[in-house]
Amino acid sequence: MDPELKRLLDETHTLTKDNNRMLRAIRRDQWFGFVGKIIIWIIVLALPLYLYQQYLQPLISKFSTIPGVTASGPFGLPTSTELQKLINFYKVGQ
């Protein structure tokens, strides 16, 4: 085999191996980035629901058991008169 041809073949082979290594690294980084984005979005969407269940729901259930106060406003929220009843209820200290 001609030495020049052999040198070109070896150089091409080296470049091909290096290119393959770089492409695998790029694909691996894309995969880890995709998985990382999914994990971040799960955290972003699930964390508020978890915090609501742990901290706000017990407070809301406490307020909903007060006699004379029912949530009848839009979306189940209390109206201003119901909020005033709640404030008066706590001012009296019952």
mmCIF file as gemmi writes it, N, C-alpha and C atoms, coordinates in Angstrom:
data_model
loop_
_atom_site.group_PDB
_atom_site.id
_atom_site.type_symbol
_atom_site.label_atom_id
_atom_site.label_alt_id
_atom_site.label_comp_id
_atom_site.label_asym_id
_atom_site.label_entity_id
_atom_site.label_seq_id
_atom_site.pdbx_PDB_ins_code
_atom_site.Cartn_x
_atom_site.Cartn_y
_atom_site.Cartn_z
_atom_site.occupancy
_atom_site.B_iso_or_equiv
_atom_site.pdbx_formal_charge
_atom_site.auth_seq_id
_atom_site.auth_asym_id
_atom_site.pdbx_PDB_model_num
ATOM 1 N N . MET Axp A 1 ? 0.842 -1.172 0 1 0 ? 1 A 1
ATOM 2 C CA . MET Axp A 1 ? 0 0 0 1 0 ? 1 A 1
ATOM 3 C C . MET Axp A 1 ? 0.889 1.238 0 1 0 ? 1 A 1
ATOM 4 N N . ASP Axp A 2 ? 0.464 2.22 -0.701 1 0 ? 2 A 1
ATOM 5 C CA . ASP Axp A 2 ? 1.195 3.477 -0.817 1 0 ? 2 A 1
ATOM 6 C C . ASP Axp A 2 ? 1.25 4.163 0.554 1 0 ? 2 A 1
ATOM 7 N N . PRO Axp A 3 ? 2.421 4.665 1.004 1 0 ? 3 A 1
ATOM 8 C CA . PRO Axp A 3 ? 2.52 5.286 2.325 1 0 ? 3 A 1
ATOM 9 C C . PRO Axp A 3 ? 1.624 6.52 2.473 1 0 ? 3 A 1
ATOM 10 N N . GLU Axp A 4 ? 1.476 7.284 1.426 1 0 ? 4 A 1
ATOM 11 C CA . GLU Axp A 4 ? 0.599 8.471 1.489 1 0 ? 4 A 1
ATOM 12 C C . GLU Axp A 4 ? -0.849 8.052 1.679 1 0 ? 4 A 1
ATOM 13 N N . LEU Axp A 5 ? -1.265 7.008 0.982 1 0 ? 5 A 1
ATOM 14 C CA . LEU Axp A 5 ? -2.627 6.496 1.102 1 0 ? 5 A 1
ATOM 15 C C . LEU Axp A 5 ? -2.862 5.928 2.501 1 0 ? 5 A 1
ATOM 16 N N . LYS Axp A 6 ? -1.868 5.214 3.021 1 0 ? 6 A 1
ATOM 17 C CA . LYS Axp A 6 ? -1.958 4.645 4.368 1 0 ? 6 A 1
ATOM 18 C C . LYS Axp A 6 ? -2.08 5.769 5.398 1 0 ? 6 A 1
ATOM 19 N N . ARG Axp A 7 ? -1.299 6.828 5.256 1 0 ? 7 A 1
ATOM 20 C CA . ARG Axp A 7 ? -1.357 7.955 6.181 1 0 ? 7 A 1
ATOM 21 C C . ARG Axp A 7 ? -2.734 8.619 6.134 1 0 ? 7 A 1
ATOM 22 N N . LEU Axp A 8 ? -3.271 8.819 4.939 1 0 ? 8 A 1
ATOM 23 C CA . LEU Axp A 8 ? -4.607 9.411 4.791 1 0 ? 8 A 1
ATOM 24 C C . LEU Axp A 8 ? -5.668 8.514 5.398 1 0 ? 8 A 1
ATOM 25 N N . LEU Axp A 9 ? -5.54 7.215 5.219 1 0 ? 9 A 1
ATOM 26 C CA . LEU Axp A 9 ? -6.498 6.264 5.78 1 0 ? 9 A 1
ATOM 27 C C . LEU Axp A 9 ? -6.445 6.299 7.308 1 0 ? 9 A 1
ATOM 28 N N . ASP Axp A 10 ? -5.241 6.337 7.881 1 0 ? 10 A 1
ATOM 29 C CA . ASP Axp A 10 ? -5.108 6.416 9.34 1 0 ? 10 A 1
ATOM 30 C C . ASP Axp A 10 ? -5.66 7.732 9.877 1 0 ? 10 A 1
ATOM 31 N N . GLU Axp A 11 ? -5.409 8.81 9.176 1 0 ? 11 A 1
ATOM 32 C CA . GLU Axp A 11 ? -5.924 10.11 9.596 1 0 ? 11 A 1
ATOM 33 C C . GLU Axp A 11 ? -7.448 10.136 9.552 1 0 ? 11 A 1
ATOM 34 N N . THR Axp A 12 ? -8.007 9.574 8.493 1 0 ? 12 A 1
ATOM 35 C CA . THR Axp A 12 ? -9.463 9.501 8.366 1 0 ? 12 A 1
ATOM 36 C C . THR Axp A 12 ? -10.049 8.638 9.482 1 0 ? 12 A 1
ATOM 37 N N . HIS Axp A 13 ? -9.387 7.539 9.774 1 0 ? 13 A 1
ATOM 38 C CA . HIS Axp A 13 ? -9.848 6.648 10.839 1 0 ? 13 A 1
ATOM 39 C C . HIS Axp A 13 ? -9.802 7.368 12.201 1 0 ? 13 A 1
ATOM 40 N N . THR Axp A 14 ? -8.751 8.119 12.461 1 0 ? 14 A 1
ATOM 41 C CA . THR Axp A 14 ? -8.622 8.869 13.712 1 0 ? 14 A 1
ATOM 42 C C . THR Axp A 14 ? -9.705 9.948 13.809 1 0 ? 14 A 1
ATOM 43 N N . LEU Axp A 15 ? -9.928 10.649 12.712 1 0 ? 15 A 1
ATOM 44 C CA . LEU Axp A 15 ? -10.968 11.681 12.708 1 0 ? 15 A 1
ATOM 45 C C . LEU Axp A 15 ? -12.352 11.072 12.906 1 0 ? 15 A 1
ATOM 46 N N . THR Axp A 16 ? -12.586 9.914 12.31 1 0 ? 16 A 1
ATOM 47 C CA . THR Axp A 16 ? -13.877 9.236 12.45 1 0 ? 16 A 1
ATOM 48 C C . THR Axp A 16 ? -14.104 8.815 13.893 1 0 ? 16 A 1
ATOM 49 N N . LYS Axp A 17 ? -13.073 8.279 14.543 1 0 ? 17 A 1
ATOM 50 C CA . LYS Axp A 17 ? -13.211 7.874 15.951 1 0 ? 17 A 1
ATOM 51 C C . LYS Axp A 17 ? -13.472 9.095 16.837 1 0 ? 17 A 1
ATOM 52 N N . ASP Axp A 18 ? -12.765 10.177 16.581 1 0 ? 18 A 1
ATOM 53 C CA . ASP Axp A 18 ? -12.955 11.388 17.362 1 0 ? 18 A 1
ATOM 54 C C . ASP Axp A 18 ? -14.351 11.968 17.149 1 0 ? 18 A 1
ATOM 55 N N . ASN Axp A 19 ? -14.817 11.949 15.911 1 0 ? 19 A 1
ATOM 56 C CA . ASN Axp A 19 ? -16.155 12.436 15.59 1 0 ? 19 A 1
ATOM 57 C C . ASN Axp A 19 ? -17.21 11.584 16.294 1 0 ? 19 A 1
ATOM 58 N N . ASN Axp A 20 ? -17.039 10.282 16.284 1 0 ? 20 A 1
ATOM 59 C CA . ASN Axp A 20 ? -17.979 9.382 16.942 1 0 ? 20 A 1
ATOM 60 C C . ASN Axp A 20 ? -18.019 9.648 18.45 1 0 ? 20 A 1
ATOM 61 N N . ARG Axp A 21 ? -16.854 9.876 19.044 1 0 ? 21 A 1
ATOM 62 C CA . ARG Axp A 21 ? -16.781 10.169 20.471 1 0 ? 21 A 1
ATOM 63 C C . ARG Axp A 21 ? -17.523 11.463 20.788 1 0 ? 21 A 1
ATOM 64 N N . MET Axp A 22 ? -17.32 12.493 19.969 1 0 ? 22 A 1
ATOM 65 C CA . MET Axp A 22 ? -17.997 13.773 20.199 1 0 ? 22 A 1
ATOM 66 C C . MET Axp A 22 ? -19.51 13.644 20.023 1 0 ? 22 A 1
ATOM 67 N N . LEU Axp A 23 ? -19.953 12.91 19.01 1 0 ? 23 A 1
ATOM 68 C CA . LEU Axp A 23 ? -21.39 12.742 18.78 1 0 ? 23 A 1
ATOM 69 C C . LEU Axp A 23 ? -22.044 11.984 19.931 1 0 ? 23 A 1
ATOM 70 N N . ARG Axp A 24 ? -21.375 10.974 20.453 1 0 ? 24 A 1
ATOM 71 C CA . ARG Axp A 24 ? -21.914 10.25 21.61 1 0 ? 24 A 1
ATOM 72 C C . ARG Axp A 24 ? -22.019 11.166 22.823 1 0 ? 24 A 1
ATOM 73 N N . ALA Axp A 25 ? -21.016 12.01 23.021 1 0 ? 25 A 1
ATOM 74 C CA . ALA Axp A 25 ? -21.054 12.946 24.146 1 0 ? 25 A 1
ATOM 75 C C . ALA Axp A 25 ? -22.199 13.939 23.983 1 0 ? 25 A 1
ATOM 76 N N . ILE Axp A 26 ? -22.419 14.411 22.768 1 0 ? 26 A 1
ATOM 77 C CA . ILE Axp A 26 ? -23.517 15.347 22.519 1 0 ? 26 A 1
ATOM 78 C C . ILE Axp A 26 ? -24.854 14.681 22.79 1 0 ? 26 A 1
ATOM 79 N N . ARG Axp A 27 ? -25.04 13.453 22.305 1 0 ? 27 A 1
ATOM 80 C CA . ARG Axp A 27 ? -26.295 12.734 22.546 1 0 ? 27 A 1
ATOM 81 C C . ARG Axp A 27 ? -26.509 12.475 24.03 1 0 ? 27 A 1
ATOM 82 N N . ARG Axp A 28 ? -25.442 12.123 24.753 1 0 ? 28 A 1
ATOM 83 C CA . ARG Axp A 28 ? -25.544 11.867 26.184 1 0 ? 28 A 1
ATOM 84 C C . ARG Axp A 28 ? -25.937 13.147 26.915 1 0 ? 28 A 1
ATOM 85 N N . ASP Axp A 29 ? -25.325 14.266 26.57 1 0 ? 29 A 1
ATOM 86 C CA . ASP Axp A 29 ? -25.666 15.536 27.205 1 0 ? 29 A 1
ATOM 87 C C . ASP Axp A 29 ? -27.106 15.947 26.905 1 0 ? 29 A 1
ATOM 88 N N . GLN Axp A 30 ? -27.574 15.699 25.684 1 0 ? 30 A 1
ATOM 89 C CA . GLN Axp A 30 ? -28.966 16.004 25.348 1 0 ? 30 A 1
ATOM 90 C C . GLN Axp A 30 ? -29.914 15.151 26.182 1 0 ? 30 A 1
ATOM 91 N N . TRP Axp A 31 ? -29.588 13.891 26.363 1 0 ? 31 A 1
ATOM 92 C CA . TRP Axp A 31 ? -30.449 12.991 27.134 1 0 ? 31 A 1
ATOM 93 C C . TRP Axp A 31 ? -30.506 13.444 28.598 1 0 ? 31 A 1
ATOM 94 N N . PHE Axp A 32 ? -29.351 13.742 29.19 1 0 ? 32 A 1
ATOM 95 C CA . PHE Axp A 32 ? -29.337 14.203 30.575 1 0 ? 32 A 1
ATOM 96 C C . PHE Axp A 32 ? -30.062 15.54 30.719 1 0 ? 32 A 1
ATOM 97 N N . GLY Axp A 33 ? -29.935 16.404 29.74 1 0 ? 33 A 1
ATOM 98 C CA . GLY Axp A 33 ? -30.656 17.668 29.779 1 0 ? 33 A 1
ATOM 99 C C . GLY Axp A 33 ? -32.157 17.472 29.717 1 0 ? 33 A 1
ATOM 100 N N . PHE Axp A 34 ? -32.601 16.544 28.88 1 0 ? 34 A 1
ATOM 101 C CA . PHE Axp A 34 ? -34.033 16.244 28.768 1 0 ? 34 A 1
ATOM 102 C C . PHE Axp A 34 ? -34.576 15.689 30.082 1 0 ? 34 A 1
ATOM 103 N N . VAL Axp A 35 ? -33.87 14.742 30.659 1 0 ? 35 A 1
ATOM 104 C CA . VAL Axp A 35 ? -34.297 14.156 31.935 1 0 ? 35 A 1
ATOM 105 C C . VAL Axp A 35 ? -34.279 15.219 33.027 1 0 ? 35 A 1
ATOM 106 N N . GLY Axp A 36 ? -33.264 16.07 33.027 1 0 ? 36 A 1
ATOM 107 C CA . GLY Axp A 36 ? -33.189 17.145 34.021 1 0 ? 36 A 1
ATOM 108 C C . GLY Axp A 36 ? -34.351 18.117 33.909 1 0 ? 36 A 1
ATOM 109 N N . LYS Axp A 37 ? -34.731 18.457 32.682 1 0 ? 37 A 1
ATOM 110 C CA . LYS Axp A 37 ? -35.868 19.368 32.493 1 0 ? 37 A 1
ATOM 111 C C . LYS Axp A 37 ? -37.167 18.734 32.992 1 0 ? 37 A 1
ATOM 112 N N . ILE Axp A 38 ? -37.34 17.447 32.736 1 0 ? 38 A 1
ATOM 113 C CA . ILE Axp A 38 ? -38.547 16.759 33.217 1 0 ? 38 A 1
ATOM 114 C C . ILE Axp A 38 ? -38.584 16.776 34.737 1 0 ? 38 A 1
ATOM 115 N N . ILE Axp A 39 ? -37.453 16.497 35.382 1 0 ? 39 A 1
ATOM 116 C CA . ILE Axp A 39 ? -37.409 16.498 36.843 1 0 ? 39 A 1
ATOM 117 C C . ILE Axp A 39 ? -37.691 17.892 37.39 1 0 ? 39 A 1
ATOM 118 N N . ILE Axp A 40 ? -37.124 18.908 36.779 1 0 ? 40 A 1
ATOM 119 C CA . ILE Axp A 40 ? -37.363 20.279 37.245 1 0 ? 40 A 1
ATOM 120 C C . ILE Axp A 40 ? -38.832 20.653 37.095 1 0 ? 40 A 1
ATOM 121 N N . TRP Axp A 41 ? -39.458 20.302 35.966 1 0 ? 41 A 1
ATOM 122 C CA . TRP Axp A 41 ? -40.874 20.637 35.778 1 0 ? 41 A 1
ATOM 123 C C . TRP Axp A 41 ? -41.767 19.863 36.737 1 0 ? 41 A 1
ATOM 124 N N . ILE Axp A 42 ? -41.41 18.628 37.042 1 0 ? 42 A 1
ATOM 125 C CA . ILE Axp A 42 ? -42.186 17.875 38.037 1 0 ? 42 A 1
ATOM 126 C C . ILE Axp A 42 ? -42.105 18.57 39.384 1 0 ? 42 A 1
ATOM 127 N N . ILE Axp A 43 ? -40.91 19.029 39.749 1 0 ? 43 A 1
ATOM 128 C CA . ILE Axp A 43 ? -40.75 19.736 41.022 1 0 ? 43 A 1
ATOM 129 C C . ILE Axp A 43 ? -41.536 21.042 40.999 1 0 ? 43 A 1
ATOM 130 N N . VAL Axp A 44 ? -41.437 21.792 39.91 1 0 ? 44 A 1
ATOM 131 C CA . VAL Axp A 44 ? -42.126 23.09 39.824 1 0 ? 44 A 1
ATOM 132 C C . VAL Axp A 44 ? -43.638 22.913 39.91 1 0 ? 44 A 1
ATOM 133 N N . LEU Axp A 45 ? -44.162 21.853 39.312 1 0 ? 45 A 1
ATOM 134 C CA . LEU Axp A 45 ? -45.607 21.659 39.323 1 0 ? 45 A 1
ATOM 135 C C . LEU Axp A 45 ? -46.1 20.933 40.567 1 0 ? 45 A 1
ATOM 136 N N . ALA Axp A 46 ? -45.296 20.055 41.144 1 0 ? 46 A 1
ATOM 137 C CA . ALA Axp A 46 ? -45.743 19.264 42.289 1 0 ? 46 A 1
ATOM 138 C C . ALA Axp A 46 ? -45.506 19.96 43.619 1 0 ? 46 A 1
ATOM 139 N N . LEU Axp A 47 ? -44.503 20.802 43.717 1 0 ? 47 A 1
ATOM 140 C CA . LEU Axp A 47 ? -44.183 21.455 44.986 1 0 ? 47 A 1
ATOM 141 C C . LEU Axp A 47 ? -45.333 22.321 45.512 1 0 ? 47 A 1
ATOM 142 N N . PRO Axp A 48 ? -45.976 23.145 44.702 1 0 ? 48 A 1
ATOM 143 C CA . PRO Axp A 48 ? -47.104 23.914 45.241 1 0 ? 48 A 1
ATOM 144 C C . PRO Axp A 48 ? -48.252 23.023 45.725 1 0 ? 48 A 1
ATOM 145 N N . LEU Axp A 49 ? -48.505 21.935 45.032 1 0 ? 49 A 1
ATOM 146 C CA . LEU Axp A 49 ? -49.565 21.028 45.49 1 0 ? 49 A 1
ATOM 147 C C . LEU Axp A 49 ? -49.199 20.39 46.825 1 0 ? 49 A 1
ATOM 148 N N . TYR Axp A 50 ? -47.949 19.983 46.969 1 0 ? 50 A 1
ATOM 149 C CA . TYR Axp A 50 ? -47.492 19.395 48.225 1 0 ? 50 A 1
ATOM 150 C C . TYR Axp A 50 ? -47.588 20.409 49.36 1 0 ? 50 A 1
ATOM 151 N N . LEU Axp A 51 ? -47.114 21.64 49.122 1 0 ? 51 A 1
ATOM 152 C CA . LEU Axp A 51 ? -47.167 22.664 50.158 1 0 ? 51 A 1
ATOM 153 C C . LEU Axp A 51 ? -48.603 23.008 50.531 1 0 ? 51 A 1
ATOM 154 N N . TYR Axp A 52 ? -49.486 23.008 49.563 1 0 ? 52 A 1
ATOM 155 C CA . TYR Axp A 52 ? -50.899 23.25 49.855 1 0 ? 52 A 1
ATOM 156 C C . TYR Axp A 52 ? -51.436 22.152 50.764 1 0 ? 52 A 1
ATOM 157 N N . GLN Axp A 53 ? -51.145 20.895 50.432 1 0 ? 53 A 1
ATOM 158 C CA . GLN Axp A 53 ? -51.632 19.776 51.235 1 0 ? 53 A 1
ATOM 159 C C . GLN Axp A 53 ? -51.068 19.817 52.655 1 0 ? 53 A 1
ATOM 160 N N . GLN Axp A 54 ? -49.825 20.2 52.808 1 0 ? 54 A 1
ATOM 161 C CA . GLN Axp A 54 ? -49.182 20.163 54.112 1 0 ? 54 A 1
ATOM 162 C C . GLN Axp A 54 ? -49.519 21.361 54.99 1 0 ? 54 A 1
ATOM 163 N N . TYR Axp A 55 ? -49.624 22.542 54.423 1 0 ? 55 A 1
ATOM 164 C CA . TYR Axp A 55 ? -49.718 23.741 55.241 1 0 ? 55 A 1
ATOM 165 C C . TYR Axp A 55 ? -51.042 24.497 55.104 1 0 ? 55 A 1
ATOM 166 N N . LEU Axp A 56 ? -51.542 24.66 53.905 1 0 ? 56 A 1
ATOM 167 C CA . LEU Axp A 56 ? -52.747 25.472 53.738 1 0 ? 56 A 1
ATOM 168 C C . LEU Axp A 56 ? -54.034 24.702 53.986 1 0 ? 56 A 1
ATOM 169 N N . GLN Axp A 57 ? -54.102 23.47 53.6 1 0 ? 57 A 1
ATOM 170 C CA . GLN Axp A 57 ? -55.345 22.718 53.76 1 0 ? 57 A 1
ATOM 171 C C . GLN Axp A 57 ? -55.753 22.579 55.229 1 0 ? 57 A 1
ATOM 172 N N . PRO Axp A 58 ? -54.825 22.3 56.16 1 0 ? 58 A 1
ATOM 173 C CA . PRO Axp A 58 ? -55.266 22.261 57.568 1 0 ? 58 A 1
ATOM 174 C C . PRO Axp A 58 ? -55.806 23.6 58.06 1 0 ? 58 A 1
ATOM 175 N N . LEU Axp A 59 ? -55.203 24.703 57.614 1 0 ? 59 A 1
ATOM 176 C CA . LEU Axp A 59 ? -55.715 26.011 58.019 1 0 ? 59 A 1
ATOM 177 C C . LEU Axp A 59 ? -57.093 26.265 57.428 1 0 ? 59 A 1
ATOM 178 N N . ILE Axp A 60 ? -57.278 25.923 56.185 1 0 ? 60 A 1
ATOM 179 C CA . ILE Axp A 60 ? -58.564 26.131 55.531 1 0 ? 60 A 1
ATOM 180 C C . ILE Axp A 60 ? -59.636 25.257 56.168 1 0 ? 60 A 1
ATOM 181 N N . SER Axp A 61 ? -59.295 24.023 56.494 1 0 ? 61 A 1
ATOM 182 C CA . SER Axp A 61 ? -60.28 23.153 57.13 1 0 ? 61 A 1
ATOM 183 C C . SER Axp A 61 ? -60.619 23.653 58.527 1 0 ? 61 A 1
ATOM 184 N N . LYS Axp A 62 ? -59.661 24.279 59.212 1 0 ? 62 A 1
ATOM 185 C CA . LYS Axp A 62 ? -59.921 24.862 60.529 1 0 ? 62 A 1
ATOM 186 C C . LYS Axp A 62 ? -60.938 25.991 60.412 1 0 ? 62 A 1
ATOM 187 N N . PHE Axp A 63 ? -60.773 26.833 59.396 1 0 ? 63 A 1
ATOM 188 C CA . PHE Axp A 63 ? -61.696 27.946 59.218 1 0 ? 63 A 1
ATOM 189 C C . PHE Axp A 63 ? -63.068 27.477 58.762 1 0 ? 63 A 1
ATOM 190 N N . SER Axp A 64 ? -63.118 26.397 58.024 1 0 ? 64 A 1
ATOM 191 C CA . SER Axp A 64 ? -64.413 25.952 57.508 1 0 ? 64 A 1
ATOM 192 C C . SER Axp A 64 ? -65.261 25.3 58.587 1 0 ? 64 A 1
ATOM 193 N N . THR Axp A 65 ? -64.687 24.952 59.734 1 0 ? 65 A 1
ATOM 194 C CA . THR Axp A 65 ? -65.461 24.332 60.805 1 0 ? 65 A 1
ATOM 195 C C . THR Axp A 65 ? -66.005 25.339 61.8 1 0 ? 65 A 1
ATOM 196 N N . ILE Axp A 66 ? -65.803 26.623 61.571 1 0 ? 66 A 1
ATOM 197 C CA . ILE Axp A 66 ? -66.317 27.657 62.46 1 0 ? 66 A 1
ATOM 198 C C . ILE Axp A 66 ? -67.82 27.759 62.253 1 0 ? 66 A 1
ATOM 199 N N . PRO Axp A 67 ? -68.594 27.728 63.319 1 0 ? 67 A 1
ATOM 200 C CA . PRO Axp A 67 ? -70.053 27.782 63.162 1 0 ? 67 A 1
ATOM 201 C C . PRO Axp A 67 ? -70.512 29.123 62.604 1 0 ? 67 A 1
ATOM 202 N N . GLY Axp A 68 ? -71.453 29.064 61.695 1 0 ? 68 A 1
ATOM 203 C CA . GLY Axp A 68 ? -72.029 30.265 61.112 1 0 ? 68 A 1
ATOM 204 C C . GLY Axp A 68 ? -71.277 30.789 59.9 1 0 ? 68 A 1
ATOM 205 N N . VAL Axp A 69 ? -70.151 30.191 59.546 1 0 ? 69 A 1
ATOM 206 C CA . VAL Axp A 69 ? -69.383 30.651 58.397 1 0 ? 69 A 1
ATOM 207 C C . VAL Axp A 69 ? -69.333 29.515 57.388 1 0 ? 69 A 1
ATOM 208 N N . THR Axp A 70 ? -69.931 29.768 56.241 1 0 ? 70 A 1
ATOM 209 C CA . THR Axp A 70 ? -69.879 28.782 55.162 1 0 ? 70 A 1
ATOM 210 C C . THR Axp A 70 ? -69.315 29.461 53.927 1 0 ? 70 A 1
ATOM 211 N N . ALA Axp A 71 ? -68.572 28.713 53.164 1 0 ? 71 A 1
ATOM 212 C CA . ALA Axp A 71 ? -67.981 29.266 51.947 1 0 ? 71 A 1
ATOM 213 C C . ALA Axp A 71 ? -68.988 29.157 50.816 1 0 ? 71 A 1
ATOM 214 N N . SER Axp A 72 ? -69.643 30.276 50.525 1 0 ? 72 A 1
ATOM 215 C CA . SER Axp A 72 ? -70.666 30.244 49.483 1 0 ? 72 A 1
ATOM 216 C C . SER Axp A 72 ? -70.357 31.204 48.342 1 0 ? 72 A 1
ATOM 217 N N . GLY Axp A 73 ? -69.184 31.785 48.361 1 0 ? 73 A 1
ATOM 218 C CA . GLY Axp A 73 ? -68.811 32.729 47.32 1 0 ? 73 A 1
ATOM 219 C C . GLY Axp A 73 ? -68.349 31.996 46.069 1 0 ? 73 A 1
ATOM 220 N N . PRO Axp A 74 ? -67.862 32.74 45.089 1 0 ? 74 A 1
ATOM 221 C CA . PRO Axp A 74 ? -67.38 32.091 43.87 1 0 ? 74 A 1
ATOM 222 C C . PRO Axp A 74 ? -66.147 31.217 44.159 1 0 ? 74 A 1
ATOM 223 N N . PHE Axp A 75 ? -66.097 30.071 43.547 1 0 ? 75 A 1
ATOM 224 C CA . PHE Axp A 75 ? -65.016 29.088 43.72 1 0 ? 75 A 1
ATOM 225 C C . PHE Axp A 75 ? -64.913 28.586 45.149 1 0 ? 75 A 1
ATOM 226 N N . GLY Axp A 76 ? -65.989 28.692 45.925 1 0 ? 76 A 1
ATOM 227 C CA . GLY Axp A 76 ? -65.971 28.219 47.295 1 0 ? 76 A 1
ATOM 228 C C . GLY Axp A 76 ? -65.267 29.15 48.263 1 0 ? 76 A 1
ATOM 229 N N . LEU Axp A 77 ? -64.945 30.361 47.842 1 0 ? 77 A 1
ATOM 230 C CA . LEU Axp A 77 ? -64.29 31.326 48.714 1 0 ? 77 A 1
ATOM 231 C C . LEU Axp A 77 ? -65.335 32.076 49.518 1 0 ? 77 A 1
ATOM 232 N N . PRO Axp A 78 ? -64.989 32.463 50.735 1 0 ? 78 A 1
ATOM 233 C CA . PRO Axp A 78 ? -65.972 33.206 51.538 1 0 ? 78 A 1
ATOM 234 C C . PRO Axp A 78 ? -66.187 34.619 51.002 1 0 ? 78 A 1
ATOM 235 N N . THR Axp A 79 ? -67.386 35.106 51.214 1 0 ? 79 A 1
ATOM 236 C CA . THR Axp A 79 ? -67.701 36.471 50.792 1 0 ? 79 A 1
ATOM 237 C C . THR Axp A 79 ? -67.213 37.449 51.855 1 0 ? 79 A 1
ATOM 238 N N . SER Axp A 80 ? -67.35 38.736 51.587 1 0 ? 80 A 1
ATOM 239 C CA . SER Axp A 80 ? -66.853 39.744 52.535 1 0 ? 80 A 1
ATOM 240 C C . SER Axp A 80 ? -67.641 39.709 53.846 1 0 ? 80 A 1
ATOM 241 N N . THR Axp A 81 ? -68.931 39.445 53.785 1 0 ? 81 A 1
ATOM 242 C CA . THR Axp A 81 ? -69.713 39.357 55.027 1 0 ? 81 A 1
ATOM 243 C C . THR Axp A 81 ? -69.278 38.144 55.849 1 0 ? 81 A 1
ATOM 244 N N . GLU Axp A 82 ? -68.977 37.055 55.196 1 0 ? 82 A 1
ATOM 245 C CA . GLU Axp A 82 ? -68.509 35.866 55.915 1 0 ? 82 A 1
ATOM 246 C C . GLU Axp A 82 ? -67.139 36.108 56.534 1 0 ? 82 A 1
ATOM 247 N N . LEU Axp A 83 ? -66.285 36.844 55.821 1 0 ? 83 A 1
ATOM 248 C CA . LEU Axp A 83 ? -64.98 37.19 56.387 1 0 ? 83 A 1
ATOM 249 C C . LEU Axp A 83 ? -65.138 38.099 57.592 1 0 ? 83 A 1
ATOM 250 N N . GLN Axp A 84 ? -66.091 39.012 57.531 1 0 ? 84 A 1
ATOM 251 C CA . GLN Axp A 84 ? -66.343 39.888 58.677 1 0 ? 84 A 1
ATOM 252 C C . GLN Axp A 84 ? -66.838 39.084 59.868 1 0 ? 84 A 1
ATOM 253 N N . LYS Axp A 85 ? -67.703 38.085 59.645 1 0 ? 85 A 1
ATOM 254 C CA . LYS Axp A 85 ? -68.15 37.207 60.721 1 0 ? 85 A 1
ATOM 255 C C . LYS Axp A 85 ? -66.965 36.471 61.338 1 0 ? 85 A 1
ATOM 256 N N . LEU Axp A 86 ? -66.046 36.038 60.502 1 0 ? 86 A 1
ATOM 257 C CA . LEU Axp A 86 ? -64.873 35.323 60.984 1 0 ? 86 A 1
ATOM 258 C C . LEU Axp A 86 ? -63.997 36.232 61.841 1 0 ? 86 A 1
ATOM 259 N N . ILE Axp A 87 ? -63.811 37.466 61.407 1 0 ? 87 A 1
ATOM 260 C CA . ILE Axp A 87 ? -63.007 38.423 62.172 1 0 ? 87 A 1
ATOM 261 C C . ILE Axp A 87 ? -63.671 38.713 63.508 1 0 ? 87 A 1
ATOM 262 N N . ASN Axp A 88 ? -64.963 38.903 63.486 1 0 ? 88 A 1
ATOM 263 C CA . ASN Axp A 88 ? -65.694 39.171 64.743 1 0 ? 88 A 1
ATOM 264 C C . ASN Axp A 88 ? -65.638 37.97 65.661 1 0 ? 88 A 1
ATOM 265 N N . PHE Axp A 89 ? -65.676 36.778 65.107 1 0 ? 89 A 1
ATOM 266 C CA . PHE Axp A 89 ? -65.634 35.551 65.884 1 0 ? 89 A 1
ATOM 267 C C . PHE Axp A 89 ? -64.302 35.455 66.641 1 0 ? 89 A 1
ATOM 268 N N . TYR Axp A 90 ? -63.215 35.824 66.017 1 0 ? 90 A 1
ATOM 269 C CA . TYR Axp A 90 ? -61.916 35.774 66.672 1 0 ? 90 A 1
ATOM 270 C C . TYR Axp A 90 ? -61.68 36.959 67.615 1 0 ? 90 A 1
ATOM 271 N N . LYS Axp A 91 ? -62.318 38.089 67.328 1 0 ? 91 A 1
ATOM 272 C CA . LYS Axp A 91 ? -62.191 39.232 68.237 1 0 ? 91 A 1
ATOM 273 C C . LYS Axp A 91 ? -62.881 38.949 69.567 1 0 ? 91 A 1
ATOM 274 N N . VAL Axp A 92 ? -64.022 38.278 69.489 1 0 ? 92 A 1
ATOM 275 C CA . VAL Axp A 92 ? -64.77 37.959 70.696 1 0 ? 92 A 1
ATOM 276 C C . VAL Axp A 92 ? -64.006 36.923 71.523 1 0 ? 92 A 1
ATOM 277 N N . GLY Axp A 93 ? -63.284 36.037 70.858 1 0 ? 93 A 1
ATOM 278 C CA . GLY Axp A 93 ? -62.464 35.058 71.553 1 0 ? 93 A 1
ATOM 279 C C . GLY Axp A 93 ? -63.194 33.764 71.857 1 0 ? 93 A 1
ATOM 280 N N . GLN Axp A 94 ? -64.179 33.44 71.08 1 0 ? 94 A 1
ATOM 281 C CA . GLN Axp A 94 ? -64.935 32.208 71.341 1 0 ? 94 A 1
ATOM 282 C C . GLN Axp A 94 ? -64.22 31.029 70.809 1 0 ? 94 A 1
